[in-house]
Amino acid sequence: MIQLSLLYKTADQLWFTFFHEAGHILFHGKKDIFLEGENGKDEKEDQANRFASDCLIPPAAYHQFHSGTGHFSEAEVKAFAKEIGIAPGIVVGRLQHDKRLEIKNLNGLKQRLVWAEDTHSNKY
């Protein structure tokens, strides 16, 4: 089972976390338990991180994209995201994580997430 939260409240974080946890299941078995902050930094975490990164953005395409000028415009990020079939905010999150884009830049391309209000629950 993979359990996710909206801790960071952006789609790029949610999808990275999903694929990271899926990587644990695929590579490390279904019986291990991985809790954020509990396992420390180790080979299994690095492998799950690489899997998530590579699932979201193909490594060769990412390398070609970021090996240019080092400046990323909104139009360039959108074009690259469209080319690889992923949301632009995921590209922004990756660039920010890899310190190729300042954390304050292009955040308007990130999709913010909120829990939907449960309008069908009984409120007794």
C-alpha distance (Angstrom), angle and dihedral (degrees) to the residues before:
residue distance angle dihedral
M1 . . .
I2 3.77 . .
Q3 3.78 115.6 .
L4 3.79 118.8 -167.4
S5 3.77 135.1 -175.7
L6 3.78 133.6 -166.1
L7 3.79 91.5 -115.8
Y8 3.80 94.7 142.7
K9 3.82 94.6 26.5
T10 3.80 98.0 -141.0
A11 3.80 129.8 108.6
D12 3.81 93.1 -127.8
Q13 3.81 90.8 58.3
L14 3.80 93.0 44.3
W15 3.81 94.2 51.0
F16 3.80 93.7 43.2
T17 3.80 89.5 51.3
F18 3.80 92.2 47.9
F19 3.82 93.4 52.3
H20 3.82 91.1 41.8
E21 3.80 90.6 56.2
A22 3.82 91.4 42.9
G23 3.81 87.1 54.1
H24 3.80 89.6 55.8
I25 3.80 90.6 52.9
L26 3.81 93.6 46.5
F27 3.79 97.2 44.6
H28 3.79 105.7 24.9
G29 3.77 105.3 35.1
K30 3.74 136.2 -104.6
K31 3.79 97.8 -90.3
D32 3.80 100.0 60.4
I33 3.79 117.3 94.9
F34 3.79 119.2 -141.8
L35 3.79 118.2 -169.0
E36 3.77 121.3 -178.9
G37 3.77 109.7 -104.2
E38 3.80 93.2 9.2
N39 3.80 102.1 85.8
G40 3.78 100.1 44.7
K41 3.78 122.0 -145.6
D42 3.77 111.2 -43.7
E43 3.78 143.6 139.8
K44 3.81 93.5 -82.7
E45 3.79 91.2 54.2
D46 3.81 91.6 47.4
Q47 3.80 90.6 50.2
A48 3.81 92.2 49.5
N49 3.82 90.1 47.7
R50 3.82 91.9 51.5
F51 3.80 91.2 47.4
A52 3.81 92.0 51.5
S53 3.80 93.2 45.9
D54 3.80 92.8 47.8
C55 3.82 93.9 45.9
L56 3.77 92.2 53.2
I57 3.81 98.4 40.9
P58 3.81 121.4 17.8
P59 3.83 107.5 -120.5
A60 3.82 97.0 -130.1
A61 3.80 92.9 49.5
Y62 3.81 91.7 46.4
H63 3.79 92.4 49.2
Q64 3.79 91.6 50.4
F65 3.81 91.4 46.9
H66 3.80 97.8 50.2
S67 3.80 98.1 37.0
G68 3.81 92.4 79.2
T69 3.78 127.8 79.4
G70 3.78 96.9 -33.6
H71 3.82 90.4 -123.3
F72 3.78 115.7 108.1
S73 3.77 121.5 -163.9
E74 3.78 123.4 -161.6
A75 3.81 89.4 -111.6
E76 3.83 92.4 52.2
V77 3.79 92.7 49.2
K78 3.81 91.6 48.1
A79 3.82 91.9 48.3
F80 3.81 92.6 49.3
A81 3.80 91.9 46.3
K82 3.80 90.7 50.8
E83 3.82 90.9 47.7
I84 3.81 92.6 55.7
G85 3.81 95.3 35.3
I86 3.79 101.2 -115.8
A87 3.80 136.8 116.9
P88 3.83 114.3 -86.2
G89 3.81 90.8 -127.6
I90 3.79 90.0 64.0
V91 3.80 89.6 56.3
V92 3.81 90.1 48.3
G93 3.80 91.3 50.5
R94 3.79 91.8 50.7
L95 3.80 93.2 48.0
Q96 3.80 90.4 48.9
H97 3.80 92.7 47.3
D98 3.81 90.6 50.1
K99 3.82 89.7 48.8
R100 3.79 91.9 -119.4
L101 3.81 90.8 118.3
E102 3.79 127.3 36.6
I103 3.79 112.9 -106.4
K104 3.82 90.4 -119.2
N105 3.82 95.7 54.5
L106 3.81 127.7 96.9
N107 3.80 94.6 -5.4
G108 3.79 87.8 141.7
L109 3.82 86.6 76.0
K110 3.80 91.7 59.4
Q111 3.78 116.6 95.1
R112 3.81 112.2 -129.5
L113 3.80 115.7 -143.1
V114 3.78 130.9 -149.6
W115 3.76 131.7 176.9
A116 3.79 111.7 -101.7
E117 3.77 113.7 -117.9
D118 3.77 112.0 -109.6
T119 3.80 102.3 -122.7
H120 3.80 93.8 172.5
S121 3.77 100.8 59.0
N122 3.77 121.4 107.9
K123 3.77 112.0 -112.6
Y124 3.80 102.6 -157.6
